[in-house]
Amino acid sequence: MSWLNLASWIPCTEVEGPGRRAALWVQGCDKRCIGCCNPGYLKIMERDILSAETMIERLLAAHEEWGLEGVTFLGGEPFLQAQGLAVVAEAVSRAGLSVMTFTGYTLEELNDLSLPGTRGLLAWTDVLVDGPYEALNPDRSRNWVGSTNQRFHYLTDRYNSSIEGVDVPDRQLELRIRDDGRLVFNGWPFLIR
């Protein structure tokens, strides 16, 4: 059985990749990019441990409820949990959903490091966005990326560079009020700074 250390997830969002998607953030990252928009997800610690199969059930239920186009994996660092995410990616892909994965590693580093599960996760990823966040090189012209060094890799023919957008003047942000009254947001957090 494969496991995930989940930091957070949203069953339906429209700001974490193309179309209506579920977004899944894993806990733990070894990159430590200055200015990371998810600093609470960096520490390598136990957060919400669940089986890949449980996450698949949740995602397929969200797909049925919301008519999702895909699933996006973020972090933390997804490739530190590539074994579990590969199982999830395969299952949701077979159900017709697209998979978008963000990583602080470059594709070349992923190939060199050979972290467990990397090949499987890449095999079921439609779009990979790679590269560490560089706060001194903000990207204001493409969707979803934070800095100009980050690259889109189209690993299948499901999407192409048209999803990146051109001259994106305003980033999208979603706000939610949780049952406990806390306000949480996802998307491009720099709008509220």
C-alpha positions as CSV (number, residue, x, y, z in Angstrom):
1,M,0.0,0.0,0.0
2,S,1.2,3.5,-0.8
3,W,0.9,6.4,1.5
4,L,0.7,10.2,1.4
5,N,1.6,12.9,3.9
6,L,-1.1,15.4,3.0
7,A,-0.8,19.1,3.9
8,S,-4.1,20.2,2.4
9,W,-6.5,19.6,-0.4
10,I,-9.4,21.3,-2.1
11,P,-12.0,19.2,-4.0
12,C,-12.7,21.9,-6.5
13,T,-10.7,25.0,-7.6
14,E,-10.4,27.0,-10.7
15,V,-7.0,28.7,-9.9
16,E,-4.6,25.8,-9.7
17,G,-4.3,24.7,-13.3
18,P,-6.5,24.6,-16.4
19,G,-10.3,24.1,-15.9
20,R,-12.0,22.9,-12.7
21,R,-9.6,20.8,-10.7
22,A,-9.0,19.2,-7.4
23,A,-5.7,20.5,-5.8
24,L,-3.6,18.4,-3.4
25,W,-0.7,19.8,-1.4
26,V,1.8,17.4,0.2
27,Q,3.7,18.2,3.3
28,G,7.5,18.5,3.3
29,C,10.0,20.1,0.9
30,D,13.8,20.1,0.8
31,K,14.2,23.1,-1.6
32,R,13.5,25.9,0.9
33,C,12.9,28.6,-1.8
34,I,13.0,32.1,-0.4
35,G,9.6,33.6,-0.6
36,C,7.7,30.3,-1.0
37,C,4.0,30.9,-0.9
38,N,3.4,27.8,1.2
39,P,5.9,28.1,4.0
40,G,3.7,26.0,6.3
41,Y,4.1,23.0,4.0
42,L,8.0,23.0,3.9
43,K,8.8,21.3,7.2
44,I,9.3,17.6,6.7
45,M,6.9,16.4,9.5
46,E,3.9,14.2,9.8
47,R,0.7,16.0,8.9
48,D,-2.2,14.0,7.6
49,I,-1.1,10.4,6.7
50,L,-3.5,8.6,4.5
51,S,-3.4,5.9,1.9
52,A,-3.2,6.6,-1.8
53,E,-6.4,4.6,-2.2
54,T,-8.2,6.9,0.3
55,M,-7.1,9.9,-1.7
56,I,-8.2,8.3,-4.9
57,E,-11.7,7.7,-3.5
58,R,-11.9,11.4,-2.4
59,L,-10.7,12.6,-5.8
60,L,-13.1,10.4,-7.7
61,A,-16.0,11.5,-5.5
62,A,-15.0,15.2,-6.1
63,H,-14.9,14.5,-9.8
64,E,-18.4,13.1,-9.7
65,E,-19.7,16.0,-7.7
66,W,-17.9,18.8,-9.5
67,G,-17.3,17.6,-13.0
68,L,-13.6,18.0,-12.7
69,E,-11.2,18.3,-15.6
70,G,-8.1,17.3,-13.6
71,V,-6.0,17.2,-10.5
72,T,-3.0,19.3,-9.5
73,F,-0.2,18.2,-7.2
74,L,1.6,20.9,-5.3
75,G,3.6,21.2,-2.1
76,G,5.7,21.0,-0.3
77,E,7.5,18.9,-2.8
78,P,5.4,16.3,-4.7
79,F,8.5,14.3,-5.8
80,L,9.4,13.6,-2.2
81,Q,6.1,11.6,-2.2
82,A,6.2,10.4,-5.8
83,Q,5.5,6.8,-5.0
84,G,2.1,7.5,-3.5
85,L,1.3,10.3,-5.9
86,A,2.1,8.0,-8.9
87,V,-0.6,5.6,-7.7
88,V,-3.1,8.5,-7.4
89,A,-2.1,10.0,-10.7
90,E,-2.5,6.6,-12.5
91,A,-6.0,6.1,-11.0
92,V,-7.3,9.6,-11.8
93,S,-5.8,9.5,-15.3
94,R,-7.6,6.2,-16.0
95,A,-10.8,7.9,-14.8
96,G,-10.3,10.6,-17.5
97,L,-8.8,13.4,-15.4
98,S,-5.7,15.3,-16.3
99,V,-2.7,15.6,-14.0
100,M,-0.6,18.7,-13.4
101,T,2.4,18.5,-11.1
102,F,4.5,21.4,-9.7
103,T,8.0,20.7,-8.5
104,G,10.9,22.7,-7.2
105,Y,13.3,20.4,-9.0
106,T,14.1,20.7,-12.7
107,L,13.3,17.8,-14.9
108,E,17.0,17.1,-15.3
109,E,17.4,16.9,-11.5
110,L,14.5,14.6,-11.3
111,N,16.1,12.3,-13.9
112,D,19.4,12.4,-12.1
113,L,18.1,11.9,-8.6
114,S,15.8,9.0,-9.4
115,L,13.7,9.6,-6.3
116,P,11.4,6.6,-5.6
117,G,8.3,6.8,-7.8
118,T,9.6,9.6,-10.0
119,R,9.2,7.6,-13.3
120,G,5.7,6.5,-12.4
121,L,4.6,10.0,-11.4
122,L,6.1,11.5,-14.6
123,A,4.4,8.8,-16.7
124,W,1.0,9.8,-15.5
125,T,1.6,13.6,-15.5
126,D,0.2,15.6,-18.4
127,V,1.9,18.9,-17.5
128,L,4.9,19.3,-15.3
129,V,5.9,22.7,-14.0
130,D,9.5,22.6,-12.8
131,G,12.1,24.7,-11.2
132,P,12.6,26.4,-7.8
133,Y,10.8,29.6,-7.1
134,E,13.1,32.6,-7.5
135,A,11.7,35.7,-5.7
136,L,14.0,38.1,-7.6
137,N,12.7,36.9,-10.9
138,P,8.9,37.1,-10.7
139,D,6.9,36.0,-13.7
140,R,4.0,38.3,-14.6
141,S,3.1,36.9,-18.0
142,R,2.2,33.2,-17.4
143,N,-0.5,31.5,-15.5
144,W,0.4,29.6,-12.3
145,V,4.2,30.0,-12.2
146,G,5.9,32.3,-9.7
147,S,9.2,33.0,-11.4
148,T,10.6,33.3,-14.9
149,N,12.9,30.3,-14.6
150,Q,10.1,27.8,-14.1
151,R,9.2,25.7,-17.1
152,F,6.2,24.0,-18.5
153,H,6.8,20.5,-19.8
154,Y,3.9,19.0,-21.9
155,L,4.4,15.3,-21.2
156,T,1.3,14.2,-23.2
157,D,-0.7,15.9,-25.9
158,R,-3.6,16.8,-23.7
159,Y,-2.4,20.4,-23.3
160,N,-0.1,22.8,-25.0
161,S,1.5,26.2,-24.3
162,S,-1.9,28.0,-24.9
163,I,-2.8,27.2,-21.2
164,E,0.1,29.4,-20.0
165,G,-1.7,32.6,-21.1
166,V,-0.1,35.8,-22.4
167,D,0.3,39.0,-20.4
168,V,-1.7,37.9,-17.4
169,P,-2.3,41.2,-15.6
170,D,-4.1,39.8,-12.5
171,R,-3.6,36.5,-10.9
172,Q,-6.6,34.7,-9.6
173,L,-7.2,34.0,-6.0
174,E,-9.9,32.0,-4.2
175,L,-11.0,32.7,-0.6
176,R,-12.9,30.2,1.5
177,I,-14.4,30.4,5.0
178,R,-14.0,27.1,6.8
179,D,-16.5,25.7,9.2
180,D,-14.3,26.9,12.1
181,G,-14.5,30.5,10.8
182,R,-10.9,30.6,9.5
183,L,-10.3,32.3,6.2
184,V,-8.1,30.4,3.8
185,F,-7.0,31.2,0.3
186,N,-5.4,29.5,-2.7
187,G,-4.1,30.6,-6.0
188,W,-1.8,33.6,-6.5
189,P,-1.3,34.8,-2.9
190,F,0.7,37.9,-3.7
191,L,-2.5,39.8,-4.5
192,I,-3.1,40.5,-0.9
193,R,0.4,41.5,0.2
